[in-house]
């Protein structure tokens, strides 16, 4: 994910898609849509490849171990949308607002995600079933 200035309001940064095999999934994006994938990264037990769409990106997420969050997701739900990531102006303030409003957060403090970005997740049980990632 390219480094972009934080917006003054939240915007969609990327959509994370859990896949069993990145190479198989990339065929559609390369061969049909003509996109060039970014360099693979490994974070949180997943291999991640970003695809540029001129704004929000799509991240393909392949598990690298059987106990990774992506492997567990695939075992429960199969391939598909794993999370939506919103870029916010101030991640610490957004997390504090989540806690104050009673939202269940997965990450009490931001951690490092793909591309070295600070990230934190909000639990899907408090967001209508959607795992939400916040980033700056």
C-alpha positions in Angstrom: 0.0 0.0 0.0 1.6 3.3 -0.9 2.1 5.9 1.8 -0.6 8.5 1.4 -1.3 11.6 3.5 -3.9 11.0 6.1 -7.2 12.4 4.9 -9.3 14.8 7.0 -12.0 12.2 7.1 -12.0 8.4 6.8 -11.6 6.9 3.4 -11.5 3.3 2.2 -7.8 2.2 2.1 -8.2 -1.4 1.0 -10.4 -4.5 1.0 -8.7 -7.6 2.3 -9.7 -10.8 0.5 -8.8 -14.2 2.0 -7.7 -16.7 -0.6 -6.3 -20.2 -0.4 -3.7 -19.6 -3.1 -2.5 -16.1 -4.2 -1.1 -17.3 -7.5 -4.5 -18.8 -8.5 -6.4 -15.7 -7.3 -3.9 -13.3 -9.1 -4.8 -14.8 -12.5 -8.1 -12.9 -12.7 -6.6 -9.6 -11.7 -3.6 -9.9 -14.1 -5.2 -11.7 -17.0 -8.6 -10.1 -17.1 -8.2 -6.7 -15.4 -4.6 -6.1 -16.5 -3.4 -5.1 -13.0 0.2 -5.5 -11.9 0.4 -6.8 -8.3 2.7 -5.3 -5.7 5.5 -7.2 -4.1 4.4 -9.9 -1.7 4.8 -9.2 2.1 4.4 -11.5 5.0 2.6 -10.1 8.1 0.6 -11.9 10.8 1.1 -15.3 9.3 -0.2 -14.3 5.9 1.3 -13.6 2.5 -0.2 -10.3 1.3 -0.2 -9.0 -2.3 -1.8 -5.6 -3.0 -3.5 -4.7 -6.2 -3.9 -1.0 -7.3 -7.3 0.2 -8.3 -6.5 4.0 -8.5 -7.7 4.6 -4.9 -8.7 1.8 -2.6 -6.6 -1.3 -3.1 -7.5 -5.0 -2.9 -5.2 -7.1 -0.7 -5.1 -10.8 -1.4 -4.4 -12.7 1.9 -3.0 -16.2 1.8 -2.3 -18.1 5.0 1.3 -19.1 5.7 0.5 -21.3 8.7 -2.5 -23.4 9.8 -3.0 -21.3 13.0 -2.9 -17.9 11.3 -5.9 -15.6 11.4 -6.4 -16.0 7.7 -6.2 -19.8 7.9 -8.9 -19.8 10.7 -11.1 -17.5 8.6 -10.8 -19.8 5.5 -11.6 -22.8 7.7 -14.8 -21.2 9.1 -16.0 -19.2 6.1 -14.0 -20.1 3.0 -12.5 -17.6 0.5 -14.0 -14.2 0.4 -13.9 -10.7 1.9 -12.0 -10.8 5.2 -12.0 -7.1 6.2 -12.5 -3.5 5.1 -9.7 -1.1 6.0 -10.4 2.6 6.6 -7.7 5.2 6.6 -8.4 7.7 9.4 -6.7 11.0 10.2 -5.7 9.9 13.8 -5.6 6.2 14.6 -5.1 6.7 18.3 -8.1 9.0 18.5 -10.2 6.6 16.4 -9.4 3.7 18.7 -10.2 5.8 21.8 -13.6 6.8 20.2 -14.3 3.1 19.6 -13.6 2.2 23.2 -15.6 5.1 24.5 -18.6 4.2 22.3 -18.5 0.6 23.5 -17.1 -1.0 20.3 -15.0 -4.2 20.9 -11.5 -3.7 19.6 -9.2 -6.5 18.7 -6.1 -4.4 19.1 -6.0 -2.2 22.2 -3.0 -0.4 20.8 -1.9 0.0 17.2 0.5 -2.4 15.7 2.5 -2.7 12.5 0.8 -4.1 9.5 1.6 -4.5 5.8 3.7 -1.8 4.3 4.9 -0.8 7.8 1.6 1.1 8.5 0.1 1.4 12.0 -3.1 -0.6 12.1 -5.8 -1.8 14.6 -8.8 -4.0 14.1 -12.4 -3.6 15.4 -14.2 -6.8 16.2 -16.9 -7.9 13.8 -19.3 -8.7 16.7 -19.6 -4.9 17.3 -19.7 -3.8 13.6 -22.6 -5.7 12.0 -20.4 -8.7 11.2 -17.6 -6.9 9.3 -14.0 -7.0 10.6 -12.8 -3.4 10.3 -9.2 -2.4 10.1 -8.2 1.1 10.9 -5.0 2.7 9.6 -3.4 6.1 9.2 
